[in-house]
Every structure is written in structure tokens, then in C-alpha cells.
């Protein structure tokens, strides 16, 4: 009996020594994120507009990834992706600041799992996870009010740590306001080809370049603090931006300037078995998506990785096969509606615009605070833009295809190029398969999907996984027909308008709208749709009838929605603005009846129309 106890004690001691030894060998992880700067704003990626010596030095000591991409092109949906390891379109959190709930009992945040594995976790900076039902800081040991941005200082002695240091100096807001007396020379700025060469644009570039360089200085300070604390040789350091930016047509947009991001990883020599290449300083050409990051952090820490995580481990012993494609998405940003899906490899990108009737460059209050944007818009209003610089303000085509190696600015749409048709078909198929695998929740208008989930007592996450409530394959087929703009589908669209599923009725009305004047034979069905239970369908039917010269009943319908009960006020205001001149009398009536000129994000859409017309 005594011998058994002794053996048990010896075994226990050996176990403790073994596990404590393992814990000591686990790397600390420091994740430095900066806001809004894509690869065009980091000098080690070839930028001539800025100098980022600290990031460049980190790349020289570590590994610079050439092909790292954000999934969402804007902050809150991106952070939703990061914290859950899931695509926003898969859990219903893709619209900006929507705060839709997810089933928290089944979806873990990655810091929960790091803490469970014994790591101290800290994130005193930005969270902004765009998820309801749980406080954003709840998952962290150290969050807001830490008294230091360097959260590792709050851990217990010898405890491995995972620390996020977020640097906001490169945020879009730093390009707002006075653009005079910049440190960088506006004349020396290299402009994207879609921006006209205007003084206001050059000055905004220079102001933002100043901001990026201040951000780089803070990256240097963070690394110096890590060194001062004697932790550099035991800490994996990751640096990346949270998406692209920041001048108009980058942040919020799934073009290269909006999603192609810097990623630099420095691995200490003691963990050289985790190197992604032979020697520090090498450039890594692996395709990395932001959704891969939380899964990779868990793998590096030896933590549990639940099946909910949808990314691919790209670094360390647990590295997985490189994915063939990256998926990006765009939906509502602040007050402006949109719906875009992009699938791309390292060179080529296929874009599907599910709301092509809306210009990419529709007025967005926050985006217009930078002096460059209203200057560009005014230049366009004066008829001074060309085919490339003016396209931002015009309605879009349904599909785009870009060669990012030759055309990083994504201004030459090759969707009809014969030499690319096989590649385009392959990408389109891959996109559809990925949408089905992820249960893409964006095939219904935002408020329509919110209503459907609420009516069934479900989160959007659960609603879209019920084929009876959300027949995704059917919606994808219907959307493809609508976006094709083929008049031979007119009868199908009319049939859709009488379907019991409002989702199919939605794609029916979109299909008729995109046929433009060719939808005239469906006038009777369009007039009947003015009474549809779904207000989104009423709005689009009214707009389509206005375009056909059948305005009387259509305007009455929009008037009733504007001054009565409307299930989707955001969309109504967008439609009135997209309509242009035919919608002006309704907007003027709204303003004269003391309608609210302000929206949630600044001057509202109707207030903006009133401002432009001097009302």
C-alpha cells in the first residue's frame, strides 16, 4: 500500500514537471493590429507614400506574407470574424454595427479557449465585435480600463500570455479635418488610378500618410516595451491591419485596396520549429484569410479548436493545407445598403454584385468627412471625371473579374474576356459551393432576414441552417437569374412575384428591375406588387414602375411608406435616393413636414438630398 502511494506520488511529480516544462515552452503571442491601412500604406510592401521603418524591421526579423486578405473590408464585421473564427455571413453578423445575436452556448470566442488552456488574455483596445448577447470584453482577462495598452503586464508570473495591442492612429478619422501643413508632401503622393488628381485628394493622401507613420512609431514603441520586459525571445509577434483603406473606394469595398492587408510574423529562434520558411526575412506567398487567424492562434497555443472555427491553420506545427481561394463579403455599411461577394486566388478575383442598381460610391456620411471624397464627388457632378475616375458614382454591372497582378486598382473589368471564361466559371462555381457550405445569410435583404428569424424565435445563425426557412440553393439560383438581366426570364420573375416565399418574390422584383424597360410586359404584376406584404418588394416595384413611366400608383405607394408604417426605413431612404429626380418631391414633402434630417451616422440620406437641393 505504501509502495503504491509512493509510486503514485512519483508519477504525480513527474507529471507536474512535464506539464510545467511544456507550459514554459509555450510561446507568448503578441498580436499588434493597426486600423484601416492596406498594403499600399506599408513601405516594405512597396508603398512610396509612407515610411514604416518599424514594421519593415519586423519583417526583416520575421516573415512577410504577400497574400493576406480581410474577409469583410470594414471593422465591426471583421472583428466578428476574428472573435468567433467564423465568417460574418455564416453567423449573420455581416452588416455594420448590426449586433445580431449568435448562439453563445455553441460558439466560443477564441480568447475563451486560450484562457481555458492557461493563457492570460488581454485586449485593452478595440473590441467592436458586432455581436449581441454578450459584452465584448467578457472573454478577456484584461479589457477596458487596464491602465496600460500592454496587457501582458497584468498576468501572473511566468504565465503565458496572448495580448492584443490595437493602434488607432491610422484610422479613417485621422484623414478628416484640416489637410494643411502635412509632414508628407502632397505633390509626392502616388494616387490610385481611380482617383482624379485634385489638390484636395493629394492633401488627404498626405494627411493620412502622416497618420500611418505615427502608427508605425507606436508599433516600434510596443516592440521596445516587449524587449524591455525581457519577453522578445519568448514571444511570437504578429502585425497586420484590420482591413484596407482609407481613401474612398478602399475601406468598405472588396476591391484589392479594401481587403489586401499587410501581415508580418516574427518567431523567436527558440521556436524556430514553428518557422513558416527556412530563415527570417523570407517572404511567404501562402494565401491567408483573416478567418484563419483565430484558429492559428489557438493552434500555436496548443488550445482546443472547436468545429465551429471555419479557417485554416497557416503557421506552426498544426499547419493545414493552403486553401485555394479567399472569400470576401460586403453588406450594409452604416446607412448605406450593398451586397457583394468576392472569391479570389492570389491573382484573379471574381466579384458578384447582388445590388448592382446601387452605385459603389453612394454618399455615406462618415466617408464624406474626408476632404478628398466631396471634392471627388463634385468633380464628377461637374462632368470632369472619365470612364475610370467616374465609375465609382454610377450603377454597377452584375459581375466583375480582375487580374490583380496587372490591375491592383481593379479598374479593368475582364468579365467578358474570352481568354478568362474557363477561370471565371471555376471561380463562380467555387463561390457558390462556399456560400452553400457557410450558409450565406445575405440572400435576403437585411431586415427581411431579421424579421424571419424573430418570427421563428431563432438567431439568424440557426434560421439560415433550416432549409425550410431559408432555401439557400433556391435563392442562389433565383439571384443568378435576376443578375443575368436576360429578358427571356421575365415570365419566371412574374411567377416569383406570386410565390408564398417572400425571398423568391424579392429576387423576382430585382430581376424585373434589372431588365429596365424590357420589364414593361410585367406592368400588371408590378402594380400588384405595390401591395406586397414585404415592404422591400413594394419599394422596388414602385421604383421599377417609375422607370417605366408608370408613376402615379408607385409614388402613392412610396408616400404611404414614407409617412406611414414602414418595415424597413433604411432601405426606403436608400431607394428614394437611388431613384434620383423622380423621388425629389417625396423627399421635399418629408423635409417640409419636419422630417428628421439626421441619421444614426450623421446627416441622414434624405437630409443629404435636402442639403444638395437647398431645402
Secondary structure per residue as TSV (DSSP state, phi and psi in degrees):
chain	resnum	aa	ss	phi	psi
A	1	X	-	360.0	-44.3
A	2	X	H	-65.4	-38.6
A	3	X	H	-63.9	-40.5
A	4	X	H	-62.0	-43.6
A	5	X	H	-62.4	-41.0
A	6	X	H	-63.6	-44.4
A	7	X	H	-61.2	-40.8
A	8	X	H	-63.1	-41.6
A	9	X	H	-65.0	-43.8
A	10	X	H	-61.2	-44.8
A	11	X	H	-59.8	-41.4
A	12	X	H	-65.0	-42.0
A	13	X	H	-62.1	-45.9
A	14	X	H	-60.0	-41.6
A	15	X	H	-61.5	-44.0
A	16	X	H	-63.3	-43.7
A	17	X	H	-62.8	-40.2
A	18	X	H	-67.2	-45.4
A	19	X	H	-72.0	-35.7
A	20	X	H	-68.1	-34.5
A	21	X	H	-64.7	-41.3
A	22	X	H	-63.1	-42.8
A	23	X	H	-61.5	-39.2
A	24	X	H	-65.5	-27.5
A	25	X	H	-87.4	-6.8
A	26	X	S	-72.6	135.9
A	27	X	-	-73.9	144.4
A	28	X	E	-72.8	155.4
A	29	X	E	-132.1	122.2
A	30	X	E	-112.8	120.1
A	31	X	E	-111.9	106.9
A	32	X	E	-96.7	120.8
A	33	X	E	-117.5	140.8
A	34	X	E	-116.6	160.0
A	35	X	S	-103.9	128.5
A	36	X	S	78.9	5.7
A	37	X	-	-109.2	117.5
A	38	X	-	-82.1	-169.6
A	39	X	G	-65.8	-19.6
A	40	X	G	-71.3	-3.7
A	41	X	G	-122.1	28.6
A	42	X	-	-134.1	125.0
A	43	X	G	-67.7	-30.0
A	44	X	G	-70.4	-13.0
A	45	X	G	-96.4	8.4
A	46	X	T	102.2	2.8
A	47	X	-	-66.4	134.3
A	48	X	S	-102.6	-2.6
A	49	X	S	-84.9	-22.0
A	50	X	-	-138.0	164.4
A	51	X	-	-121.9	121.2
A	52	X	-	-124.1	70.5
A	53	X	H	-63.3	-31.4
A	54	X	H	-73.4	-41.4
A	55	X	H	-66.6	-40.0
A	56	X	H	-61.2	-41.1
A	57	X	H	-67.0	-38.9
A	58	X	H	-60.0	-39.7
A	59	X	H	-66.2	-37.0
A	60	X	H	-66.5	-32.6
A	61	X	H	-88.0	-12.7
A	62	X	S	-130.8	-134.0
A	63	X	E	-135.5	128.9
A	64	X	E	-102.6	124.4
A	65	X	E	-90.4	128.7
A	66	X	E	-80.8	-28.7
A	67	X	E	-127.2	73.1
A	68	X	E	-113.0	131.7
A	69	X	E	-134.0	138.6
A	70	X	-	-76.4	151.1
A	71	X	S	-90.4	-18.1
A	72	X	S	-126.3	-14.1
A	73	X	S	69.2	2.5
A	74	X	S	-154.2	160.8
A	75	X	H	-64.7	-60.6
A	76	X	H	-61.8	-47.2
A	77	X	H	-62.9	-31.9
A	78	X	H	-63.7	-45.1
A	79	X	H	-69.6	-28.8
A	80	X	H	-61.7	-41.9
A	81	X	H	-63.3	-45.2
A	82	X	H	-62.8	-48.0
A	83	X	H	-70.3	-30.6
A	84	X	H	-99.5	-17.5
A	85	X	T	69.7	22.3
A	86	X	S	-127.3	147.4
A	87	X	-	-64.3	138.0
A	88	X	H	-56.7	-37.3
A	89	X	H	-66.7	-20.3
A	90	X	H	-83.3	-28.8
A	91	X	H	-112.7	5.5
A	92	X	T	82.7	20.5
A	93	X	-	-113.5	26.2
A	94	X	-	-82.5	-26.0
A	95	X	S	-73.2	141.5
A	96	X	T	-59.9	130.3
A	97	X	T	49.6	41.7
A	98	X	-	-83.6	-30.9
A	99	X	-	55.3	35.1
A	100	X	E	-66.8	144.9
A	101	X	E	-81.1	153.4
A	102	X	-	-123.4	163.2
A	103	X	-	-74.1	92.7
A	104	X	T	-64.5	-20.0
A	105	X	T	-73.2	-16.5
A	106	X	T	-117.7	-10.4
A	107	X	-	-121.3	113.8
A	108	X	-	-89.5	149.2
A	109	X	-	-85.7	145.5
A	110	X	H	-61.5	-33.7
A	111	X	H	-66.5	-27.0
A	112	X	H	-56.5	-43.9
A	113	X	H	-75.4	-32.4
A	114	X	H	-66.0	-42.3
A	115	X	H	-62.8	-41.4
A	116	X	H	-60.7	-30.8
A	117	X	T	-84.8	2.9
A	118	X	T	99.2	4.0
A	119	X	-	-83.3	143.6
A	120	X	E	-83.6	130.9
A	121	X	E	-119.3	139.5
A	122	X	E	-145.3	143.1
A	123	X	-	-155.7	76.5
A	124	X	-	-75.4	-8.8
A	125	X	S	-94.4	-130.1
A	126	X	-	-81.4	137.7
A	127	X	-	-111.9	-76.5
A	128	X	-	54.6	55.6
A	129	X	-	-83.8	-7.2
A	130	X	-	63.8	26.8
A	131	X	E	-126.7	130.9
A	132	X	E	-88.2	167.6
A	133	X	S	89.0	-4.5
A	134	X	S	-155.4	135.4
A	135	X	-	-64.5	136.7
A	136	X	T	-60.2	-29.6
A	137	X	T	-91.9	-1.3
A	138	X	T	-62.2	-29.5
A	139	X	T	-81.9	-6.5
A	140	X	-	-107.6	145.8
A	141	X	S	-66.0	-40.6
A	142	X	B	-127.4	122.0
A	143	X	-	-126.0	-135.4
A	144	X	T	-60.6	143.6
A	145	X	T	79.0	24.2
A	146	X	-	-72.7	-19.5
A	147	X	S	84.0	-3.9
A	148	X	S	-156.7	147.5
A	149	X	S	-82.8	-11.3
A	150	X	-	-96.9	83.2
A	151	X	G	-64.4	-20.0
A	152	X	G	-61.6	-20.1
A	153	X	G	-68.8	-13.3
A	154	X	G	-95.6	0.1
A	155	X	S	-80.7	167.9
A	156	X	-	-76.0	159.2
A	157	X	T	-57.0	129.9
A	158	X	T	67.3	9.0
A	159	X	-	-79.3	130.7
A	160	X	-	-64.9	148.2
A	161	X	E	-129.7	153.5
A	162	X	E	-124.3	115.1
A	163	X	E	-123.5	130.7
A	164	X	E	-100.8	127.7
A	165	X	E	-119.5	109.9
A	166	X	E	-100.0	130.3
A	167	X	E	-112.8	117.1
A	168	X	-	-94.3	2.7
A	169	X	T	-65.7	-19.4
A	170	X	T	-99.2	12.0
A	171	X	S	-64.3	154.3
A	172	X	G	-49.6	-36.9
A	173	X	G	-61.0	-23.5
A	174	X	G	-73.8	-7.9
A	175	X	G	-96.6	2.5
A	176	X	B	-87.4	162.6
A	177	X	S	84.4	-158.7
A	178	X	-	-61.0	129.9
A	179	X	-	-107.1	9.9
A	180	X	-	-85.0	158.1
A	181	X	S	57.7	45.7
A	182	X	-	-78.4	152.4
A	183	X	S	-68.0	-39.3
A	184	X	S	-85.3	149.8
A	185	X	-	-85.2	117.4
A	186	X	G	-54.8	-35.2
A	187	X	G	-65.9	-22.8
A	188	X	G	-89.4	-4.7
A	189	X	-	-71.3	136.1
A	190	X	-	-93.8	121.3
A	191	X	-	-92.3	148.5
A	192	X	-	-62.0	147.7
A	193	X	T	-67.0	-19.2
A	194	X	T	-83.9	-6.7
A	195	X	S	-95.3	128.1
A	196	X	-	-68.3	151.7
A	197	X	-	-83.2	88.0
A	198	X	-	-117.6	149.2
A	199	X	H	-55.9	-40.5
A	200	X	H	-64.4	-35.9
A	201	X	H	-71.0	-44.5
A	202	X	H	-61.3	-41.1
A	203	X	H	-66.8	-37.1
A	204	X	H	-67.9	-39.6
A	205	X	H	-56.1	-48.6
A	206	X	H	-64.4	-39.3
A	207	X	H	-63.2	-41.4
A	208	X	H	-70.1	-36.6
A	209	X	H	-58.6	-41.3
A	210	X	H	-57.3	-43.5
A	211	X	H	-64.3	-41.8
A	212	X	H	-63.5	-39.0
A	213	X	H	-67.8	-33.3
A	214	X	H	-66.5	-38.8
A	215	X	H	-59.4	-44.8
A	216	X	H	-61.4	-37.6
A	217	X	H	-60.0	-38.3
A	218	X	H	-72.4	-30.5
A	219	X	H	-60.4	-43.3
A	220	X	H	-61.7	-41.2
A	221	X	H	-64.4	-39.8
A	222	X	H	-63.2	-45.0
A	223	X	H	-65.7	-35.6
A	224	X	H	-66.4	-37.1
A	225	X	H	-66.1	-39.5
A	226	X	H	-62.5	-41.9
A	227	X	H	-65.4	-43.7
A	228	X	H	-60.2	-34.3
A	229	X	T	-83.3	4.5
A	230	X	T	69.3	31.1
A	231	X	-	-114.0	-2.8
A	232	X	G	-61.2	-35.9
A	233	X	G	-83.2	2.4
A	234	X	G	-127.3	11.4
A	235	X	E	-126.0	125.8
A	236	X	E	-79.6	127.3
A	237	X	E	-109.7	128.9
A	238	X	E	-118.3	133.4
A	239	X	E	-124.9	132.8
A	240	X	E	-158.3	161.0
A	241	X	E	-84.9	166.0
A	242	X	S	-88.7	-11.4
A	243	X	S	177.1	-175.2
A	244	X	-	-83.6	-177.5
A	245	X	-	155.9	-175.1
A	246	X	-	-126.4	-10.3
A	247	X	S	-69.7	154.0
A	248	X	T	-50.1	137.8
A	249	X	T	85.9	16.9
A	250	X	S	-117.8	-88.8
A	251	X	T	-50.3	136.8
A	252	X	T	84.3	-11.4
A	253	X	S	-115.6	145.0
A	254	X	-	-88.7	18.3
A	255	X	S	-74.1	169.3
A	256	X	H	-55.8	-39.3
A	257	X	H	-67.2	-15.6
A	258	X	H	-97.2	-21.6
A	259	X	H	-126.7	-14.5
A	260	X	E	-84.0	113.7
A	261	X	E	-120.7	151.7
A	262	X	E	-70.5	143.7
A	263	X	E	-143.3	120.1
A	264	X	E	-127.9	133.4
A	265	X	E	-127.0	126.4
A	266	X	E	-112.5	122.9
A	267	X	-	-114.1	125.0
A	268	X	-	-60.3	154.7
A	269	X	G	-61.1	-31.7
A	270	X	G	-65.4	-17.3
A	271	X	G	-113.1	32.4
A	272	X	G	-63.1	-19.2
A	273	X	G	-65.9	-11.6
A	274	X	G	-97.9	-0.6
A	275	X	-	-55.0	141.3
A	276	X	S	-84.1	-6.3
A	277	X	S	-151.6	-178.4
A	278	X	S	-67.9	-45.1
A	279	X	S	-135.0	145.2
A	280	X	T	-55.9	149.5
A	281	X	T	98.1	-13.1
A	282	X	-	-76.9	152.6
A	283	X	E	-97.0	132.4
A	284	X	E	-103.5	126.6
A	285	X	E	-100.8	16.3
A	286	X	E	-67.9	142.8
A	287	X	E	-78.0	123.6
A	288	X	E	-126.2	130.4
A	289	X	E	-106.3	151.1
A	290	X	T	-56.6	-33.3
A	291	X	H	-63.6	-18.3
A	292	X	H	-74.6	-21.6
A	293	X	H	-66.1	-52.3
A	294	X	H	-61.4	-36.4
A	295	X	H	-65.0	-38.1
A	296	X	H	-67.5	-40.3
A	297	X	H	-62.0	-41.3
A	298	X	H	-63.8	-40.6
A	299	X	H	-63.1	-43.9
A	300	X	H	-61.3	-33.9
A	301	X	H	-86.0	-4.5
A	302	X	T	70.3	26.8
A	303	X	-	-92.2	165.0
A	304	X	-	-63.5	140.4
A	305	X	-	-122.5	103.1
A	306	X	-	-67.4	164.3
A	307	X	T	-67.9	-17.5
A	308	X	T	-66.6	-23.8
A	309	X	-	-70.5	127.3
A	310	X	-	-105.0	2.5
A	311	X	S	-90.5	-166.9
A	312	X	-	-131.0	130.5
A	313	X	-	-67.3	124.0
A	314	X	-	-111.9	2.2
A	315	X	S	-150.1	144.4
A	316	X	S	95.1	-170.3
A	317	X	T	-65.5	-29.2
A	318	X	T	-89.9	17.2
A	319	X	-	-55.4	139.8
A	320	X	-	-112.0	170.2
A	321	X	-	-60.1	137.9
A	322	X	-	-63.1	131.0
A	323	X	-	-70.3	154.2
A	324	X	S	-78.9	-27.8
A	325	X	-	-137.6	159.2
A	326	X	E	-114.8	137.5
A	327	X	E	-111.2	130.3
A	328	X	E	-126.1	157.5
A	329	X	E	-145.7	155.6
A	330	X	E	-143.0	131.5
A	331	X	-	-133.7	-149.8
A	332	X	-	-53.9	132.3
A	333	X	B	-118.6	114.5
A	334	X	T	52.8	-123.2
A	335	X	T	-87.4	-2.5
A	336	X	B	-107.5	130.8
A	337	X	-	-88.8	146.3
A	338	X	-	-166.1	166.1
A	339	X	-	-157.1	111.1
A	340	X	E	-135.1	142.7
A	341	X	E	-126.0	140.8
A	342	X	E	-132.5	134.7
A	343	X	E	-127.3	135.1
A	344	X	E	-149.7	158.8
A	345	X	-	-107.3	-157.4
A	346	X	S	-68.7	-23.9
A	347	X	S	-116.0	-44.8
A	348	X	E	-109.1	145.8
A	349	X	E	-134.8	132.0
A	350	X	E	-107.0	125.6
A	351	X	E	-112.5	131.9
A	352	X	E	-116.1	118.6
A	353	X	E	-97.7	103.9
A	354	X	T	-78.7	-11.6
A	355	X	T	-130.3	61.6
A	356	X	T	-69.7	-16.0
A	357	X	T	-70.0	-14.8
A	358	X	S	-95.4	126.3
A	359	X	-	-62.0	148.9
A	360	X	T	-59.7	-40.5
A	361	X	T	-92.8	41.6
A	362	X	-	-69.1	144.6
A	363	X	-	-59.2	128.8
A	364	X	-	-130.5	120.7
A	365	X	T	-51.6	-45.8
A	366	X	T	-68.6	-40.8
A	367	X	G	-64.5	-30.1
A	368	X	G	-81.2	-0.2
A	369	X	G	-76.4	-19.9
A	370	X	B	-80.4	133.8
A	371	X	H	-57.7	-29.1
A	372	X	H	-62.8	-36.2
A	373	X	H	-71.2	-52.1
A	374	X	H	-63.3	-30.3
A	375	X	H	-64.9	-42.5
A	376	X	H	-63.6	-45.9
A	377	X	H	-60.5	-44.8
A	378	X	H	-63.1	-39.9
A	379	X	H	-57.3	-40.4
A	380	X	H	-70.8	-43.4
A	381	X	H	-60.5	-30.3
A	382	X	T	-82.6	3.6
A	383	X	T	75.3	24.8
A	384	X	-	-101.8	-4.1
A	385	X	-	-84.7	161.3
A	386	X	-	-107.9	-168.2
A	387	X	T	-59.5	-34.5
A	388	X	T	-85.5	-47.1
A	389	X	T	-78.1	-16.1
A	390	X	S	-98.4	-12.5
A	391	X	G	-63.3	-28.4
A	392	X	G	-56.2	-31.2
A	393	X	G	-98.1	7.6
A	394	X	S	-111.6	156.8
A	395	X	-	-56.4	154.7
A	396	X	-	-103.8	167.5
A	397	X	-	-80.8	167.2
A	398	X	S	-74.3	-32.6
A	399	X	E	-135.3	147.4
A	400	X	E	-136.5	151.8
A	401	X	E	-144.2	127.0
A	402	X	E	-128.2	144.3
A	403	X	E	-95.9	98.9
A	404	X	T	-71.6	-18.9
A	405	X	T	-72.2	-40.2
A	406	X	T	-93.5	-18.5
A	407	X	-	-142.7	69.1
A	408	X	T	-60.1	-31.6
A	409	X	T	-74.9	-8.5
A	410	X	-	54.6	57.3
A	411	X	-	-114.8	-8.9
A	412	X	-	-114.4	99.8
A	413	X	-	-78.8	116.8
A	414	X	-	-104.2	23.7
A	415	X	T	-61.4	-26.3
A	416	X	T	-101.5	3.1
A	417	X	-	-68.4	123.9
A	418	X	G	-59.1	-38.2
A	419	X	G	-67.3	-14.1
A	420	X	G	-108.3	1.6
A	421	X	H	-62.7	-38.7
A	422	X	H	-64.9	-41.6
A	423	X	H	-66.9	-41.6
A	424	X	H	-62.0	-44.7
A	425	X	H	-60.5	-39.3
A	426	X	H	-65.6	-42.7
A	427	X	H	-67.2	-40.3
A	428	X	H	-61.6	-41.5
A	429	X	H	-64.7	-43.1
A	430	X	H	-63.2	-38.1
A	431	X	H	-63.7	-47.6
A	432	X	H	-59.7	-45.7
A	433	X	H	-60.6	-39.8
A	434	X	H	-69.0	-39.3
A	435	X	H	-61.6	-40.2
A	436	X	H	-67.8	-42.8
A	437	X	H	-62.6	-35.7
A	438	X	H	-93.3	-3.2
A	439	X	T	57.5	53.1
A	440	X	-	-49.5	114.6
A	441	X	G	-84.8	0.8
A	442	X	G	-92.9	14.7
A	443	X	G	-88.3	3.9
A	444	X	S	-121.0	150.0
A	445	X	-	-54.2	149.5
A	446	X	H	-52.6	-52.5
A	447	X	H	-71.2	-26.2
A	448	X	H	-65.6	-42.5
A	449	X	H	-71.2	-35.2
A	450	X	H	-62.3	-44.9
A	451	X	H	-62.8	-43.5
A	452	X	H	-64.3	-42.2
A	453	X	H	-63.1	-44.5
A	454	X	H	-64.3	-41.9
A	455	X	H	-61.3	-28.2
A	456	X	T	-101.7	8.3
A	457	X	T	63.9	34.3
A	458	X	-	-126.2	157.4
A	459	X	-	-72.8	161.5
A	460	X	H	-60.6	-38.1
A	461	X	H	-51.2	-49.2
A	462	X	H	-76.9	-35.5
A	463	X	H	-61.0	-43.3
A	464	X	T	-75.1	-10.5
A	465	X	T	-92.9	2.6
A	466	X	-	-105.3	107.2
A	467	X	T	-62.2	-27.5
A	468	X	T	-69.7	-33.2
A	469	X	T	-88.2	-23.3
A	470	X	-	-147.7	80.9
A	471	X	-	-76.4	82.0
A	472	X	H	-61.0	-44.6
A	473	X	H	-58.5	-39.9
A	474	X	H	-64.9	-41.9
A	475	X	H	-65.1	-40.2
A	476	X	H	-62.2	-41.2
A	477	X	H	-63.1	-45.6
A	478	X	H	-63.8	-41.6
A	479	X	H	-62.7	-41.3
A	480	X	H	-60.7	-41.5
A	481	X	H	-62.3	-44.8
A	482	X	H	-62.2	-44.5
A	483	X	H	-72.5	-18.1
A	484	X	H	-70.2	-23.0
A	485	X	T	55.4	44.5
A	486	X	-	-106.7	119.2
A	487	X	G	-65.3	-18.2
A	488	X	G	-68.5	-11.2
A	489	X	G	-93.3	3.3
A	490	X	H	-56.5	-46.7
A	491	X	H	-62.7	-34.8
A	492	X	H	-63.7	-41.4
A	493	X	H	-65.3	-38.6
A	494	X	H	-64.2	-41.9
A	495	X	H	-61.2	-41.0
A	496	X	H	-56.0	-37.0
A	497	X	T	-64.6	-16.3
A	498	X	T	-106.7	10.0
A	499	X	-	-75.4	148.4
A	500	X	S	-68.9	-22.8
A	501	X	-	-86.8	115.7
A	502	X	H	-63.8	-21.7
A	503	X	H	-64.8	-43.0
A	504	X	H	-70.7	-35.4
A	505	X	H	-63.0	-35.9
A	506	X	H	-60.6	-49.4
A	507	X	H	-70.4	-24.6
A	508	X	H	-65.4	-44.2
A	509	X	H	-71.1	-35.4
A	510	X	H	-64.2	-42.5
A	511	X	H	-60.1	-44.1
A	512	X	H	-65.4	-40.3
A	513	X	H	-61.3	-42.7
A	514	X	H	-74.0	-14.9
A	515	X	T	-75.4	-13.7
A	516	X	G	57.9	-127.7
A	517	X	G	-66.4	-20.3
A	518	X	G	-71.9	-6.4
A	519	X	G	-88.2	2.0
A	520	X	G	-53.7	-39.0
A	521	X	G	-62.0	-13.9
A	522	X	G	-98.2	19.3
A	523	X	H	-56.5	-43.5
A	524	X	H	-62.3	-42.6
A	525	X	H	-66.4	-36.2
A	526	X	H	-65.7	-40.6
A	527	X	H	-66.2	-37.9
A	528	X	H	-64.0	-33.4
A	529	X	G	-69.6	-12.2
A	530	X	G	-66.6	-12.8
A	531	X	G	-111.2	12.7
A	532	X	-	-59.4	147.1
A	533	X	S	-61.9	-32.0
A	534	X	S	-86.9	116.9
A	535	X	H	-65.2	-28.4
A	536	X	H	-60.2	-37.4
A	537	X	H	-71.7	-39.0
A	538	X	H	-57.5	-46.2
A	539	X	H	-60.0	-48.0
A	540	X	H	-68.8	-35.1
A	541	X	H	-63.2	-43.3
A	542	X	H	-62.3	-46.3
A	543	X	H	-61.5	-41.7
A	544	X	H	-64.0	-42.0
A	545	X	H	-64.4	-39.1
A	546	X	H	-59.6	-43.3
A	547	X	H	-63.9	-28.1
A	548	X	T	-86.1	0.9
A	549	X	T	81.5	14.3
A	550	X	-	-107.2	71.8
A	551	X	H	-87.6	-30.0
A	552	X	H	-57.2	-59.8
A	553	X	H	-65.7	-33.5
A	554	X	H	-64.3	-46.7
A	555	X	H	-65.7	-37.9
A	556	X	H	-60.5	-41.1
A	557	X	H	-61.8	-47.8
A	558	X	H	-64.8	-36.5
A	559	X	H	-61.9	-44.5
A	560	X	H	-61.6	-40.1
A	561	X	H	-70.1	-38.6
A	562	X	H	-70.1	-35.9
A	563	X	H	-109.4	3.7
A	564	X	S	-117.2	-145.9
A	565	X	-	-89.5	127.6
A	566	X	-	-127.3	130.7
A	567	X	S	-76.4	-13.9
A	568	X	-	-149.8	74.9
A	569	X	H	-63.0	-37.5
A	570	X	H	-58.1	-45.3
A	571	X	H	-69.0	-38.5
A	572	X	H	-58.1	-45.8
A	573	X	H	-65.1	-37.3
A	574	X	H	-63.6	-45.4
A	575	X	H	-61.9	-42.9
A	576	X	H	-60.9	-35.5
A	577	X	H	-74.6	-40.2
A	578	X	H	-63.5	-31.8
A	579	X	H	-62.9	-30.8
A	580	X	G	77.4	-138.1
A	581	X	G	-55.6	-40.9
A	582	X	G	-60.2	-23.2
A	583	X	G	-87.7	-8.8
A	584	X	H	-61.7	-42.4
A	585	X	H	-58.9	-37.0
A	586	X	H	-66.8	-41.4
A	587	X	H	-64.8	-42.7
A	588	X	H	-61.5	-41.8
A	589	X	H	-61.6	-41.7
A	590	X	H	-61.3	-46.3
A	591	X	H	-66.3	-41.4
A	592	X	H	-66.8	-22.8
A	593	X	T	-93.2	26.2
A	594	X	T	61.4	36.7
A	595	X	-	-65.1	150.4
A	596	X	-	-69.3	119.5
A	597	X	-	-79.0	-18.2
A	598	X	E	-96.2	146.6
A	599	X	E	-113.9	-170.3
A	600	X	T	-69.9	-20.1
A	601	X	T	-121.5	21.8
A	602	X	E	125.7	-151.9
A	603	X	E	-60.2	132.9
A	604	X	-	-74.6	170.7
A	605	X	H	-60.7	-46.2
A	606	X	H	-71.6	-33.4
A	607	X	H	-63.7	-36.8
A	608	X	H	-64.4	-43.4
A	609	X	H	-62.1	-42.8
A	610	X	H	-61.6	-41.1
A	611	X	H	-61.9	-44.1
A	612	X	H	-65.0	-29.6
A	613	X	T	-98.9	4.8
A	614	X	T	71.4	27.2
A	615	X	-	-89.6	360.0
